[in-house]
Amino acid sequence: MRPYRPSLRSGERGQASVELVAAVPALLVLGLVVLQLLAVGYAATLAGAAAEAGALAHAAEGDPKRAAREAVPGWSRARMQVAVKERTVRVVMRPPSPIPAVARALEISASASGG
């Protein structure tokens, strides 16, 4: 009696290893894209909240730029610009990204009008 040996064709040896090596970078890139999209969504939420806070401060005769900056966490203040034109406060924010060109391309803007 001979022991059972699965037959492998010579072209299939190491196929699983090759597939794993090819799949790992693709999964890493997919993970980075998902994280970047989450960062864009969070930046949009922060920009909207900052614009609303600035518009409310402007309606109450306060400083809209200061109110908009105080409405967001400290790390995001360096990534935002606030502009006031008449009664409209516009906030432009760059989402966090390891690649500056990507952050510039995914810039978010939000505006709100006060009263």
Contacts in CASP RR format, 6 or more apart in sequence:
PFRMAT RR
TARGET T0000
AUTHOR 0000-0000-0000
METHOD contacts of the structure
MODEL  1
MRPYRPSLRSGERGQASVELVAAVPALLVLGLVVLQLLAVGYAATLAGAA
AEAGALAHAAEGDPKRAAREAVPGWSRARMQVAVKERTVRVVMRPPSPIP
AVARALEISASASGG
36 95 0 8 1.000
36 97 0 8 1.000
36 102 0 8 1.000
36 106 0 8 1.000
39 95 0 8 1.000
39 96 0 8 1.000
39 97 0 8 1.000
40 95 0 8 1.000
40 106 0 8 1.000
40 108 0 8 1.000
41 95 0 8 1.000
41 108 0 8 1.000
42 95 0 8 1.000
43 76 0 8 1.000
43 79 0 8 1.000
43 93 0 8 1.000
43 94 0 8 1.000
43 95 0 8 1.000
43 96 0 8 1.000
43 106 0 8 1.000
43 108 0 8 1.000
44 93 0 8 1.000
44 108 0 8 1.000
44 110 0 8 1.000
46 72 0 8 1.000
46 73 0 8 1.000
46 76 0 8 1.000
46 80 0 8 1.000
46 93 0 8 1.000
47 80 0 8 1.000
47 91 0 8 1.000
47 92 0 8 1.000
47 93 0 8 1.000
47 108 0 8 1.000
47 109 0 8 1.000
47 110 0 8 1.000
48 91 0 8 1.000
48 110 0 8 1.000
48 112 0 8 1.000
49 71 0 8 1.000
49 72 0 8 1.000
50 68 0 8 1.000
50 69 0 8 1.000
50 71 0 8 1.000
50 72 0 8 1.000
50 80 0 8 1.000
50 82 0 8 1.000
50 91 0 8 1.000
50 93 0 8 1.000
50 110 0 8 1.000
51 68 0 8 1.000
51 89 0 8 1.000
51 90 0 8 1.000
51 91 0 8 1.000
51 110 0 8 1.000
51 111 0 8 1.000
51 112 0 8 1.000
52 71 0 8 1.000
52 112 0 8 1.000
53 67 0 8 1.000
53 68 0 8 1.000
53 70 0 8 1.000
53 71 0 8 1.000
54 64 0 8 1.000
54 65 0 8 1.000
54 67 0 8 1.000
54 68 0 8 1.000
54 71 0 8 1.000
54 82 0 8 1.000
54 89 0 8 1.000
54 112 0 8 1.000
55 64 0 8 1.000
55 87 0 8 1.000
55 88 0 8 1.000
55 89 0 8 1.000
55 112 0 8 1.000
55 113 0 8 1.000
55 114 0 8 1.000
55 115 0 8 1.000
56 67 0 8 1.000
56 114 0 8 1.000
57 63 0 8 1.000
57 64 0 8 1.000
57 66 0 8 1.000
57 67 0 8 1.000
57 68 0 8 1.000
58 64 0 8 1.000
58 67 0 8 1.000
58 84 0 8 1.000
58 87 0 8 1.000
58 89 0 8 1.000
58 114 0 8 1.000
59 87 0 8 1.000
59 114 0 8 1.000
59 115 0 8 1.000
64 82 0 8 1.000
64 84 0 8 1.000
64 89 0 8 1.000
65 82 0 8 1.000
65 84 0 8 1.000
68 80 0 8 1.000
68 82 0 8 1.000
68 89 0 8 1.000
68 91 0 8 1.000
69 77 0 8 1.000
69 80 0 8 1.000
69 82 0 8 1.000
72 80 0 8 1.000
72 93 0 8 1.000
75 96 0 8 1.000
76 93 0 8 1.000
79 93 0 8 1.000
79 94 0 8 1.000
79 95 0 8 1.000
79 96 0 8 1.000
79 103 0 8 1.000
80 91 0 8 1.000
80 92 0 8 1.000
80 93 0 8 1.000
80 94 0 8 1.000
81 91 0 8 1.000
81 92 0 8 1.000
81 93 0 8 1.000
82 89 0 8 1.000
82 90 0 8 1.000
82 91 0 8 1.000
83 89 0 8 1.000
83 90 0 8 1.000
83 92 0 8 1.000
84 90 0 8 1.000
87 113 0 8 1.000
87 114 0 8 1.000
87 115 0 8 1.000
88 111 0 8 1.000
88 112 0 8 1.000
88 113 0 8 1.000
88 114 0 8 1.000
89 111 0 8 1.000
89 112 0 8 1.000
89 113 0 8 1.000
89 114 0 8 1.000
90 109 0 8 1.000
90 110 0 8 1.000
90 111 0 8 1.000
91 109 0 8 1.000
91 110 0 8 1.000
91 111 0 8 1.000
92 107 0 8 1.000
92 108 0 8 1.000
92 109 0 8 1.000
93 107 0 8 1.000
93 108 0 8 1.000
93 109 0 8 1.000
93 110 0 8 1.000
94 103 0 8 1.000
94 104 0 8 1.000
94 106 0 8 1.000
94 107 0 8 1.000
94 108 0 8 1.000
95 103 0 8 1.000
95 106 0 8 1.000
95 107 0 8 1.000
95 108 0 8 1.000
96 103 0 8 1.000
97 103 0 8 1.000
97 106 0 8 1.000
END
